Amino acid sequence: MPIDLDSEVWQSLREAAGEGDPVSRRIALRMMAEHEAYEATVVRDMEETAAKLNVDTSALGRQVKNAEEMSRSLAAAAE
């Protein structure tokens, strides 16, 4: 699920994490990891659609790889 960057909950969580609250930091990192995983899924779906339309998908493949790597990094940092 994507993060609503304008939500009060997200803003409060980021603020608490920025102030050094370790629980808020882990939650924020986990949410960001899940957001990146969601983004990778969306891009993968776009890549499949583009392939069906016979469109070059090399740029989308790099986007998926980057989002997946970011998700893994953020999830590891949340541990």
C-alpha positions as CSV (number, residue, x, y, z in Angstrom):
1,M,0.0,0.0,0.0
2,P,1.4,3.4,-0.8
3,I,2.2,5.9,1.9
4,D,0.0,9.0,2.0
5,L,2.7,11.6,2.5
6,D,0.1,14.3,3.4
7,S,-1.5,12.3,6.2
8,E,-1.2,13.5,9.7
9,V,-0.3,10.1,10.9
10,W,2.6,9.8,8.5
11,Q,3.8,13.3,9.4
12,S,3.6,12.6,13.1
13,L,5.4,9.3,12.7
14,R,8.2,10.9,10.7
15,E,8.5,13.7,13.2
16,A,8.8,11.3,16.1
17,A,11.4,9.2,14.2
18,G,13.4,12.3,13.4
19,E,13.4,13.2,17.1
20,G,15.0,9.9,17.8
21,D,12.2,7.6,18.9
22,P,13.4,4.2,18.0
23,V,10.0,2.6,17.7
24,S,8.7,5.3,15.4
25,R,11.9,5.0,13.3
26,R,11.5,1.2,12.9
27,I,7.8,1.7,11.9
28,A,8.6,4.5,9.4
29,L,11.4,2.4,7.9
30,R,9.1,-0.7,7.6
31,M,6.4,1.5,6.0
32,M,8.9,2.9,3.5
33,A,10.1,-0.7,2.7
34,E,6.5,-1.8,2.1
35,H,5.9,1.3,0.0
36,E,8.9,0.5,-2.2
37,A,7.7,-3.1,-2.5
38,Y,4.3,-1.8,-3.6
39,E,6.0,0.5,-6.1
40,A,8.0,-2.5,-7.5
41,T,4.7,-4.4,-8.0
42,V,3.1,-1.5,-9.8
43,V,6.1,-1.1,-12.1
44,R,6.2,-4.9,-12.7
45,D,2.5,-4.7,-13.7
46,M,3.4,-1.8,-16.0
47,E,6.2,-3.8,-17.5
48,E,3.9,-6.7,-18.2
49,T,1.4,-4.4,-19.9
50,A,4.1,-2.8,-22.0
51,A,5.5,-6.2,-23.0
52,K,2.0,-7.1,-24.3
53,L,2.0,-3.9,-26.3
54,N,5.5,-4.7,-27.7
55,V,7.1,-1.7,-26.0
56,D,10.7,-1.6,-24.8
57,T,10.6,-2.3,-21.1
58,S,14.3,-2.0,-20.2
59,A,13.8,1.2,-18.2
60,L,10.9,-0.4,-16.3
61,G,13.1,-3.3,-15.4
62,R,15.7,-1.0,-13.9
63,Q,12.9,0.7,-11.9
64,V,11.7,-2.6,-10.5
65,K,15.2,-3.6,-9.5
66,N,15.8,-0.2,-7.8
67,A,12.5,-0.3,-5.9
68,E,13.1,-3.9,-4.8
69,E,16.7,-3.1,-3.6
70,M,15.4,0.0,-1.7
71,S,12.7,-2.1,-0.1
72,R,15.2,-4.7,1.1
73,S,17.5,-2.0,2.5
74,L,14.8,-0.2,4.3
75,A,13.4,-3.5,5.8
76,A,16.9,-4.4,7.0
77,A,17.3,-1.0,8.6
78,A,14.0,-1.4,10.4
79,E,15.2,-4.6,12.1
